Amino acid sequence: MDSHQKIGIFDSGLGGVSVVYTIHQMMPLESIVYIGDSVNAPYGTKSPEAVFEHSKAVCDRLVSEGVKAIVIACNTATSAAAERLRGLYDIPIIGMEPAVKPALKASEGTVLVLATEMTLREKKFQNLLASLKDSERVVKCPAPDLVTLVETQLSEKRLIRKTVAQYLDAFPEPDAIVLGCTHFIFLKQVIAAYYDGRVPIFDGNLGTARQLQKQLKQRNLLIESPQKMPATVTFLNEKPGYAELSEALFEELADMEKAEQIQKVQENLGKLLGVGLFDEKSEKIFKLYYGVGTERMDIQAISKEMKLSVKKLQPLLERMDKKVFNTLKKQPLF
């Protein structure tokens, strides 16, 4: 096995695309092959044995592709199959874990966990709760219909808002929410809007990506310098049209992250401009680009306003964007 082999990732359908995105952002030099098992979705309503059999079939395929590690981008499959799968293959098998611990740490009141029935019922989740202080603050909310909506009706925004509200209406407003299913990442904005942005939302994607990175590094399998051939992200799904849909969702996540970044920039403008990031001209471009004190402008409009060619403006904006993003990641500033 060598570091140039791909990372394999799978889920019961489309939800794991969000994990692919997080891993790609953290390890952009790594090539990834993702299998969405949408023909057998959802896993959350099946028996543990059925979930194991489906998971094993997907892992067999990924191993035949020559992957160097497998990420189970599904809380349900992790609960039902991860331990047994690790006994079958001689490569790292990384699973998911609901982000209950960071949610409890960041809050003082109720933590509402949205997940599939199997994830909430299985021993793995019970062991997680047993290991945590203040776990009595955790409230479980099985939400199987949300998985189906993401798989089949993600464009039906009104139905999604109605279904999300039906689940959340049954509980008092929590201090934090944990998305215990990767499918629910695509509903994050709807869930946040239900509470008018008052309730912080946690998911396990970042923790999973960090664990994968750690395991690869320990085995000298992590690519740490640019290669001759650029990294690729490949989406496979036996359900017609779903590989293409996975690619579209991957791109949509980039747009969602950009929107969240813009909001954070606008909320923290004074701090950003107070740390000497930009000179006077760049600061003006910054304000136009992020719509601070004015409507956001596109590149052509900024080019005209600043009397700067698009050819010169484009790389300047890219450098500015990267600088802002890296600054925002340094949480002590904010």
Backbone hydrogen bonds in HBPLUS format (Angstrom, degrees):
<---DONOR---> <-ACCEPTOR-->    atom                        ^
c    i                          cat <-CA-CA->   ^        H-A-AA   ^      H-
h    n   atom  resd res      DA  || num        DHA   H-A  angle D-A-AA Bond
n    s   type  num  typ     dist DA aas  dist angle  dist       angle   num
A0005-GLN N   A0002-ASP O   3.27 MM   3  6.09 171.4  2.27 122.8 125.2     1
A0068-LYS N   A0006-LYS O   2.84 MM  62  6.03 159.2  1.89 166.7 172.6     2
A0007-ILE N   A0031-SER O   2.92 MM  24  6.31 162.0  1.96 150.6 154.2     3
A0033-VAL N   A0007-ILE O   2.94 MM  26  6.31 160.1  1.98 163.2 165.6     4
A0008-GLY N   A0069-ALA O   2.86 MM  61  5.99 168.4  1.88 164.0 163.1     5
A0071-VAL N   A0008-GLY O   2.77 MM  63  6.24 152.1  1.84 149.7 158.6     6
A0009-ILE N   A0033-VAL O   3.01 MM  24  6.33 154.7  2.08 157.4 159.0     7
A0035-ILE N   A0009-ILE O   2.91 MM  26  6.39 158.2  1.95 157.2 163.0     8
A0010-PHE N   A0071-VAL O   3.07 MM  61  6.56 154.6  2.14 171.3 176.2     9
A0073-ALA N   A0010-PHE O   2.78 MM  63  5.61 140.0  1.94 157.5 169.0    10
A0011-ASP N   A0035-ILE O   3.22 MM  24  6.76 146.9  2.34 157.9 163.4    11
A0037-ASP N   A0011-ASP O   2.95 MM  26  6.18 174.6  1.95 150.7 152.4    12
A0017-VAL N   A0014-LEU O   3.03 MM   3  5.79 165.6  2.05 124.8 129.5    13
A0018-SER N   A0015-GLY O   3.16 MM   3  6.20 158.8  2.21 128.7 130.6    14
A0019-VAL N   A0016-GLY O   2.94 MM   3  5.06 127.1  2.23  99.5 113.5    15
A0020-VAL N   A0016-GLY O   2.99 MM   4  6.39 156.7  2.04 152.8 159.5    16
A0021-TYR N   A0017-VAL O   2.96 MM   4  6.24 155.3  2.02 146.6 152.8    17
A0022-THR N   A0018-SER O   3.14 MM   4  6.38 159.1  2.18 140.6 145.3    18
A0023-ILE N   A0019-VAL O   2.93 MM   4  6.15 168.7  1.94 157.7 160.4    19
A0024-HIS N   A0020-VAL O   2.84 MM   4  5.97 158.8  1.89 150.5 157.2    20
A0025-GLN N   A0021-TYR O   2.92 MM   4  6.14 152.2  2.00 147.7 155.0    21
A0026-MET N   A0022-THR O   3.02 MM   4  6.27 152.7  2.10 145.8 153.1    22
A0027-MET N   A0023-ILE O   2.77 MM   4  5.83 157.3  1.82 153.5 160.0    23
A0030-GLU N   A0027-MET O   3.07 MM   3  5.77 168.7  2.08 125.2 128.9    24
A0032-ILE N   A0232-THR O   2.79 MM 200  6.25 157.9  1.84 158.2 165.4    25
A0234-THR N   A0032-ILE O   2.86 MM 202  6.19 163.5  1.89 150.9 155.8    26
A0034-TYR N   A0234-THR O   2.76 MM 200  6.06 169.1  1.77 168.1 171.3    27
A0236-LEU N   A0034-TYR O   2.73 MM 202  5.95 155.9  1.78 165.8 174.3    28
A0036-GLY N   A0236-LEU O   2.91 MM 200  6.31 164.6  1.93 166.8 169.0    29
A0040-ASN N   A0037-ASP O   3.04 MM   3  5.74 154.2  2.11 116.9 124.2    30
A0041-ALA N   A0038-SER O   3.21 MM   3  4.80 162.4  2.24  96.4 101.8    31
A0046-LYS N   A0043-TYR O   2.96 MM   3  5.42 166.6  1.98 122.2 126.5    32
A0050-ALA N   A0047-SER O   3.08 MM   3  5.23 116.9  2.50 101.0 116.0    33
A0051-VAL N   A0047-SER O   3.01 MM   4  6.33 160.3  2.05 157.8 163.5    34
A0052-PHE N   A0048-PRO O   2.93 MM   4  6.16 155.7  1.99 146.0 152.8    35
A0053-GLU N   A0049-GLU O   2.99 MM   4  6.25 161.4  2.03 149.4 153.6    36
A0054-HIS N   A0050-ALA O   3.01 MM   4  6.27 163.5  2.04 152.5 156.4    37
A0055-SER N   A0051-VAL O   2.90 MM   4  6.03 160.5  1.94 149.4 155.5    38
A0056-LYS N   A0052-PHE O   2.81 MM   4  5.99 159.7  1.85 155.1 160.5    39
A0057-ALA N   A0053-GLU O   3.08 MM   4  6.26 158.5  2.13 145.5 150.8    40
A0058-VAL N   A0054-HIS O   3.14 MM   4  6.45 155.5  2.21 147.2 153.1    41
A0059-CYS N   A0055-SER O   2.88 MM   4  6.14 160.5  1.92 151.2 157.2    42
A0060-ASP N   A0056-LYS O   2.82 MM   4  6.03 158.7  1.87 153.3 158.6    43
A0061-ARG N   A0057-ALA O   3.23 MM   4  6.47 152.2  2.32 138.0 144.7    44
A0062-LEU N   A0058-VAL O   2.96 MM   4  6.32 156.5  2.01 150.5 157.2    45
A0063-VAL N   A0059-CYS O   2.81 MM   4  6.03 162.5  1.84 157.5 161.9    46
A0064-SER N   A0060-ASP O   2.98 MM   4  6.19 148.0  2.09 140.3 149.1    47
A0065-GLU N   A0061-ARG O   3.09 MM   4  6.40 125.4  2.40 134.9 149.1    48
A0065-GLU N   A0062-LEU O   2.97 MM   3  4.95 134.5  2.18  94.4 108.0    49
A0067-VAL N   A0062-LEU O   3.47 MM   5  6.16 163.7  2.50 143.2 146.5    50
A0066-GLY N   A0063-VAL O   2.91 MM   3  5.05 153.6  1.98 102.8 111.5    51
A0070-ILE N   A0092-PRO O   2.96 MM  22  6.33 165.1  1.99 162.0 166.8    52
A0094-ILE N   A0070-ILE O   2.84 MM  24  6.26 163.4  1.87 161.6 166.1    53
A0072-ILE N   A0094-ILE O   2.71 MM  22  6.05 165.9  1.73 165.9 171.0    54
A0078-THR N   A0074-CYS O   2.97 MM   4  6.11 152.9  2.05 146.8 155.1    55
A0079-SER N   A0075-ASN O   2.99 MM   4  6.18 160.5  2.03 146.1 150.7    56
A0080-ALA N   A0076-THR O   3.00 MM   4  6.25 158.6  2.05 150.8 156.8    57
A0081-ALA N   A0077-ALA O   2.77 MM   4  5.44 148.2  1.87 145.5 152.3    58
A0082-ALA N   A0078-THR O   3.24 MM   4  4.71 150.8  2.33 115.1 122.8    59
A0085-LEU N   A0081-ALA O   2.93 MM   4  6.01 160.1  1.97 163.2 169.8    60
A0086-ARG N   A0082-ALA O   3.01 MM   4  6.21 153.6  2.08 153.9 159.6    61
A0087-GLY N   A0084-ARG O   3.13 MM   3  5.32 138.1  2.31  99.5 111.1    62
A0088-LEU N   A0085-LEU O   2.93 MM   3  5.17 157.6  1.98 109.3 116.7    63
A0100-VAL N   A0098-PRO O   2.75 MM   2  5.55 143.4  1.88 100.2  92.0    64
A0103-ALA N   A0099-ALA O   3.33 MM   4  6.36 149.6  2.43 136.3 144.9    65
A0104-LEU N   A0100-VAL O   2.87 MM   4  6.09 159.2  1.91 158.0 162.7    66
A0105-LYS N   A0101-LYS O   3.00 MM   4  6.20 158.2  2.05 151.7 158.3    67
A0106-ALA N   A0102-PRO O   2.98 MM   4  6.06 144.0  2.12 139.5 148.0    68
A0107-SER N   A0104-LEU O   3.35 MM   3  5.31 156.8  2.40  99.1 105.8    69
A0175-ASP N   A0110-THR O   2.78 MM  65  5.33 151.5  1.86 140.0 149.6    70
A0176-ALA N   A0110-THR O   3.29 MM  66  6.74 138.4  2.48 154.3 158.1    71
A0111-VAL N   A0137-ARG O   2.95 MM  26  6.00 164.0  1.97 141.0 143.0    72
A0139-VAL N   A0111-VAL O   2.84 MM  28  6.04 165.0  1.86 156.3 157.2    73
A0112-LEU N   A0176-ALA O   2.96 MM  64  6.37 160.1  2.00 159.1 155.2    74
A0178-VAL N   A0112-LEU O   2.83 MM  66  6.14 162.3  1.86 153.9 156.3    75
A0113-VAL N   A0139-VAL O   2.85 MM  26  6.15 167.7  1.87 169.6 173.3    76
A0141-CYS N   A0113-VAL O   2.81 MM  28  5.75 146.0  1.93 169.0 158.7    77
A0114-LEU N   A0178-VAL O   2.93 MM  64  6.16 162.5  1.96 173.1 174.9    78
A0180-GLY N   A0114-LEU O   2.59 MM  66  5.43 147.2  1.69 158.7 168.9    79
A0115-ALA N   A0141-CYS O   3.33 MM  26  6.53 156.3  2.39 139.8 142.9    80
A0143-ALA N   A0115-ALA O   2.83 MM  28  5.82 159.7  1.87 159.5 165.6    81
A0120-LEU N   A0116-THR O   3.23 MM   4  6.49 166.2  2.25 154.2 157.1    82
A0121-ARG N   A0117-GLU O   3.01 MM   4  6.07 135.7  2.22 140.2 152.5    83
A0121-ARG N   A0118-MET O   3.10 MM   3  4.98 126.6  2.40  93.9 108.4    84
A0122-GLU N   A0118-MET O   2.87 MM   4  5.82 152.5  1.95 159.9 163.3    85
A0126-GLN N   A0122-GLU O   3.33 MM   4  6.68 160.2  2.38 146.8 152.6    86
A0127-ASN N   A0123-LYS O   2.79 MM   4  6.01 156.1  1.84 157.1 163.3    87
A0128-LEU N   A0124-LYS O   3.01 MM   4  6.26 148.6  2.11 140.0 148.8    88
A0129-LEU N   A0125-PHE O   3.01 MM   4  6.34 162.7  2.04 152.6 155.6    89
A0130-ALA N   A0126-GLN O   2.96 MM   4  6.17 156.3  2.02 144.5 151.6    90
A0131-SER N   A0127-ASN O   3.08 MM   4  6.24 132.9  2.31 140.1 151.0    91
A0131-SER N   A0128-LEU O   3.15 MM   3  5.27 136.1  2.35  98.6 110.5    92
A0132-LEU N   A0129-LEU O   3.11 MM   3  5.33 160.5  2.15 108.9 115.1    93
A0137-ARG N   A0134-ASP O   2.99 MM   3  5.84 169.0  2.00 124.6 128.0    94
A0138-VAL N   A0135-SER O   3.01 MM   3  5.43 165.8  2.03 114.2 118.4    95
A0146-LEU N   A0143-ALA O   3.23 MM   3  5.81 144.2  2.37 112.8 121.3    96
A0147-VAL N   A0144-PRO O   3.18 MM   3  5.54 132.3  2.42 105.9 116.9    97
A0149-LEU N   A0145-ASP O   2.99 MM   4  6.25 153.4  2.06 146.5 154.1    98
A0150-VAL N   A0146-LEU O   3.09 MM   4  6.32 159.2  2.13 146.1 150.3    99
A0151-GLU N   A0147-VAL O   3.05 MM   4  6.31 157.6  2.10 150.3 156.8   100
A0152-THR N   A0148-THR O   2.92 MM   4  6.01 150.6  2.01 150.6 157.9   101
A0153-GLN N   A0149-LEU O   2.70 MM   4  4.77 149.2  1.79 130.1 139.5   102
A0156-GLU N   A0153-GLN O   2.99 MM   3  5.40 157.0  2.04 113.0 120.4   103
A0157-LYS N   A0155-SER O   2.97 MM   2  5.63 128.2  2.24 108.5  93.2   104
A0160-ILE N   A0156-GLU O   2.95 MM   4  6.19 158.3  2.00 155.4 162.5   105
A0161-ARG N   A0157-LYS O   2.91 MM   4  6.13 165.6  1.94 153.1 156.3   106
A0162-LYS N   A0158-ARG O   3.00 MM   4  6.19 158.2  2.05 146.4 152.6   107
A0163-THR N   A0159-LEU O   2.88 MM   4  6.07 160.9  1.92 151.1 156.0   108
A0164-VAL N   A0160-ILE O   2.89 MM   4  6.03 168.8  1.90 157.3 160.5   109
A0165-ALA N   A0161-ARG O   2.99 MM   4  6.07 159.1  2.04 142.4 148.7   110
A0166-GLN N   A0162-LYS O   2.99 MM   4  6.25 146.9  2.10 141.9 150.9   111
A0167-TYR N   A0163-THR O   3.22 MM   4  6.57 153.0  2.29 149.0 154.5   112
A0168-LEU N   A0164-VAL O   2.99 MM   4  6.25 172.2  2.00 158.0 160.1   113
A0169-ASP N   A0165-ALA O   2.73 MM   4  5.61 149.2  1.82 148.8 155.9   114
A0170-ALA N   A0167-TYR O   3.32 MM   3  5.82 151.8  2.41 107.5 114.8   115
A0171-PHE N   A0168-LEU O   3.13 MM   3  5.67 169.5  2.14 119.5 121.8   116
A0177-ILE N   A0200-PRO O   3.00 MM  23  6.39 155.5  2.06 158.8 165.9   117
A0202-PHE N   A0177-ILE O   2.78 MM  25  6.15 160.5  1.82 159.2 166.1   118
A0179-LEU N   A0202-PHE O   2.77 MM  23  6.11 169.1  1.78 171.5 173.1   119
A0184-PHE N   A0181-CYS O   2.98 MM   3  5.62 143.7  2.11 116.2 125.2   120
A0185-ILE N   A0182-THR O   3.27 MM   3  5.72 162.3  2.30 111.8 116.7   121
A0186-PHE N   A0183-HIS O   3.24 MM   3  6.16 152.3  2.32 121.6 125.7   122
A0187-LEU N   A0184-PHE O   2.86 MM   3  5.06 156.9  1.91 108.1 115.8   123
A0188-LYS N   A0185-ILE O   3.17 MM   3  5.13 165.3  2.19 107.3 109.8   124
A0190-VAL N   A0187-LEU O   3.08 MM   3  5.30 117.4  2.49 102.3 117.6   125
A0191-ILE N   A0187-LEU O   2.93 MM   4  6.20 164.1  1.96 162.4 167.3   126
A0192-ALA N   A0188-LYS O   2.86 MM   4  6.04 162.8  1.89 151.3 156.6   127
A0193-ALA N   A0189-GLN O   2.91 MM   4  5.99 155.3  1.97 140.5 147.5   128
A0194-TYR N   A0190-VAL O   3.04 MM   4  6.28 142.2  2.19 142.5 152.1   129
A0195-TYR N   A0192-ALA O   3.17 MM   3  5.55 133.6  2.39 104.9 115.7   130
A0197-GLY N   A0192-ALA O   2.83 MM   5  4.94 165.7  1.85 149.5 144.6   131
A0196-ASP N   A0193-ALA O   2.94 MM   3  4.57 162.7  1.97 102.3 106.2   132
A0198-ARG N   A0195-TYR O   3.06 MM   3  5.61 168.1  2.07 118.8 122.6   133
A0208-THR N   A0204-GLY O   3.09 MM   4  6.26 154.9  2.15 151.5 158.5   134
A0209-ALA N   A0205-ASN O   2.96 MM   4  6.24 161.2  1.99 153.5 158.4   135
A0210-ARG N   A0206-LEU O   2.95 MM   4  6.18 158.0  2.00 150.5 156.3   136
A0211-GLN N   A0207-GLY O   3.02 MM   4  6.20 153.6  2.10 142.6 149.6   137
A0212-LEU N   A0208-THR O   2.96 MM   4  6.23 158.2  2.01 151.7 157.5   138
A0213-GLN N   A0209-ALA O   2.96 MM   4  6.19 164.4  1.98 149.5 153.7   139
A0214-LYS N   A0210-ARG O   2.94 MM   4  6.14 157.1  1.99 146.9 153.0   140
A0215-GLN N   A0211-GLN O   2.95 MM   4  6.17 162.0  1.98 150.8 155.1   141
A0216-LEU N   A0212-LEU O   2.94 MM   4  6.16 164.3  1.97 158.3 162.3   142
A0217-LYS N   A0213-GLN O   2.99 MM   4  6.11 158.8  2.04 146.2 152.3   143
A0218-GLN N   A0214-LYS O   2.99 MM   4  6.19 160.0  2.03 149.9 155.1   144
A0219-ARG N   A0215-GLN O   3.28 MM   4  6.47 138.4  2.47 137.9 147.6   145
A0219-ARG N   A0216-LEU O   3.18 MM   3  5.24 130.7  2.44  95.5 108.3   146
A0221-LEU N   A0216-LEU O   2.77 MM   5  4.79 171.0  1.78 152.4 149.2   147
A0220-ASN N   A0217-LYS O   3.07 MM   3  4.96 165.6  2.09 107.9 110.7   148
A0242-TYR N   A0239-LYS O   3.01 MM   3  5.62 164.2  2.03 143.7 146.5   149
A0245-LEU N   A0241-GLY O   3.06 MM   4  6.28 148.6  2.16 137.9 147.5   150
A0246-SER N   A0242-TYR O   2.91 MM   4  5.99 148.1  2.01 136.3 144.0   151
A0247-GLU N   A0243-ALA O   3.14 MM   4  6.49 153.1  2.22 143.5 149.8   152
A0248-ALA N   A0244-GLU O   3.03 MM   4  6.35 154.8  2.09 146.4 153.3   153
A0249-LEU N   A0245-LEU O   2.91 MM   4  6.18 154.3  1.97 149.8 156.5   154
A0250-PHE N   A0246-SER O   2.94 MM   4  6.15 150.1  2.03 146.1 154.4   155
A0251-GLU N   A0247-GLU O   3.12 MM   4  6.45 153.2  2.20 146.3 152.3   156
A0252-GLU N   A0248-ALA O   2.92 MM   4  6.18 147.5  2.03 141.2 151.3   157
A0253-LEU N   A0249-LEU O   2.94 MM   4  6.20 145.9  2.06 147.7 155.1   158
A0254-ALA N   A0251-GLU O   3.15 MM   3  5.25 123.3  2.48  96.9 110.5   159
A0255-ASP N   A0251-GLU O   3.22 MM   4  6.63 150.3  2.31 143.4 151.3   160
A0256-MET N   A0252-GLU O   2.83 MM   4  6.18 153.4  1.90 149.9 157.7   161
A0257-GLU N   A0253-LEU O   2.87 MM   4  6.09 159.4  1.92 149.1 154.1   162
A0258-LYS N   A0254-ALA O   2.97 MM   4  6.16 152.5  2.05 141.7 149.5   163
A0259-ALA N   A0255-ASP O   2.93 MM   4  6.20 155.3  1.99 147.4 153.8   164
A0260-GLU N   A0256-MET O   2.97 MM   4  6.25 158.3  2.02 150.2 155.7   165
A0261-GLN N   A0257-GLU O   2.88 MM   4  6.08 151.2  1.96 144.6 153.2   166
A0262-ILE N   A0258-LYS O   2.87 MM   4  6.14 159.2  1.91 152.2 157.3   167
A0263-GLN N   A0259-ALA O   3.04 MM   4  6.30 160.2  2.08 147.3 152.2   168
A0264-LYS N   A0260-GLU O   2.97 MM   4  6.20 156.8  2.03 145.2 151.6   169
A0265-VAL N   A0261-GLN O   2.81 MM   4  6.07 153.8  1.88 152.3 160.0   170
A0266-GLN N   A0262-ILE O   2.94 MM   4  6.20 163.5  1.97 151.9 155.7   171
A0267-GLU N   A0263-GLN O   2.98 MM   4  6.19 151.0  2.06 145.6 153.7   172
A0268-ASN N   A0264-LYS O   3.02 MM   4  6.11 133.5  2.25 139.0 150.6   173
A0268-ASN N   A0265-VAL O   3.12 MM   3  5.17 132.2  2.36  96.3 109.3   174
A0272-LEU N   A0268-ASN O   2.98 MM   4  6.22 160.2  2.02 158.1 164.5   175
A0273-LEU N   A0269-LEU O   2.84 MM   4  6.05 169.4  1.85 166.1 168.1   176
A0274-GLY N   A0270-GLY O   2.94 MM   4  5.87 120.4  2.30 131.2 146.4   177
A0275-VAL N   A0272-LEU O   3.47 MM   3  5.77 170.9  2.48 108.0 109.5   178
A0283-GLU N   A0279-ASP O   2.85 MM   4  5.98 148.2  1.96 152.2 162.0   179
A0284-LYS N   A0280-GLU O   3.20 MM   4  6.48 148.3  2.30 141.8 148.7   180
A0285-ILE N   A0281-LYS O   3.14 MM   4  6.51 159.5  2.19 148.6 153.9   181
A0286-PHE N   A0282-SER O   2.78 MM   4  5.97 154.9  1.84 146.4 154.3   182
A0287-LYS N   A0283-GLU O   3.01 MM   4  6.30 154.5  2.08 146.1 150.9   183
A0288-LEU N   A0284-LYS O   3.07 MM   4  6.39 156.8  2.13 148.4 154.5   184
A0289-TYR N   A0285-ILE O   2.80 MM   4  5.94 159.2  1.85 154.8 161.2   185
A0290-TYR N   A0286-PHE O   2.98 MM   4  6.12 155.1  2.04 150.4 156.0   186
A0291-GLY N   A0287-LYS O   2.96 MM   4  5.70 110.9  2.45 131.9 145.5   187
A0292-VAL N   A0287-LYS O   2.91 MM   5  4.84 164.3  1.93 141.4 146.1   188
A0297-MET N   A0288-LEU O   3.11 MM   9  5.75 158.9  2.16 149.1 151.6   189
A0302-ILE N   A0298-ASP O   2.98 MM   4  6.27 161.4  2.02 158.7 164.5   190
A0303-SER N   A0299-ILE O   2.82 MM   4  5.96 156.2  1.87 148.7 156.0   191
A0304-LYS N   A0300-GLN O   3.07 MM   4  6.34 153.5  2.14 144.4 150.4   192
A0305-GLU N   A0301-ALA O   2.94 MM   4  6.15 161.3  1.97 147.6 153.2   193
A0306-MET N   A0302-ILE O   2.82 MM   4  5.89 162.6  1.85 156.4 159.9   194
A0307-LYS N   A0303-SER O   2.92 MM   4  5.61 112.9  2.38 131.9 146.0   195
A0308-LEU N   A0303-SER O   3.01 MM   5  4.90 156.3  2.07 137.4 144.1   196
A0312-LYS N   A0309-SER O   3.11 MM   3  5.37 127.1  2.41 101.0 113.3   197
A0313-LEU N   A0309-SER O   2.82 MM   4  6.03 152.7  1.90 149.8 159.2   198
A0314-GLN N   A0310-VAL O   2.89 MM   4  5.83 164.0  1.92 154.1 154.7   199
A0317-LEU N   A0313-LEU O   2.85 MM   4  6.10 158.8  1.90 161.3 166.6   200
A0318-GLU N   A0314-GLN O   3.02 MM   4  6.29 154.4  2.09 149.5 157.1   201
A0319-ARG N   A0315-PRO O   2.96 MM   4  6.15 157.4  2.02 145.2 150.4   202
A0320-MET N   A0316-LEU O   2.91 MM   4  6.11 156.4  1.97 146.0 153.4   203
A0321-ASP N   A0317-LEU O   2.76 MM   4  5.88 160.6  1.79 148.7 154.2   204
A0322-LYS N   A0318-GLU O   3.02 MM   4  6.19 159.9  2.06 144.2 149.1   205
A0323-LYS N   A0319-ARG O   2.97 MM   4  6.18 156.9  2.02 145.5 151.9   206
A0324-VAL N   A0320-MET O   2.88 MM   4  6.12 160.9  1.92 154.5 159.5   207
A0325-PHE N   A0321-ASP O   2.87 MM   4  6.05 166.4  1.89 151.9 156.1   208
A0326-ASN N   A0322-LYS O   2.93 MM   4  6.08 164.9  1.95 150.0 153.9   209
A0327-THR N   A0323-LYS O   2.99 MM   4  6.12 148.8  2.09 140.4 149.3   210
A0328-LEU N   A0324-VAL O   2.87 MM   4  6.12 155.9  1.93 153.3 159.9   211
A0329-LYS N   A0325-PHE O   3.12 MM   4  6.38 138.3  2.30 141.8 152.4   212
A0330-LYS N   A0327-THR O   3.08 MM   3  5.40 149.6  2.17 105.5 114.5   213
A0331-GLN N   A0329-LYS O   3.02 MM   2  5.55 125.1  2.34 106.6  90.9   214
A0333-LEU N   A0330-LYS O   3.04 MM   3  6.15 164.0  2.07 138.8 141.0   215
A0334-PHE N   A0331-GLN O   2.77 MM   3  5.42 145.6  1.89 122.8 132.2   216
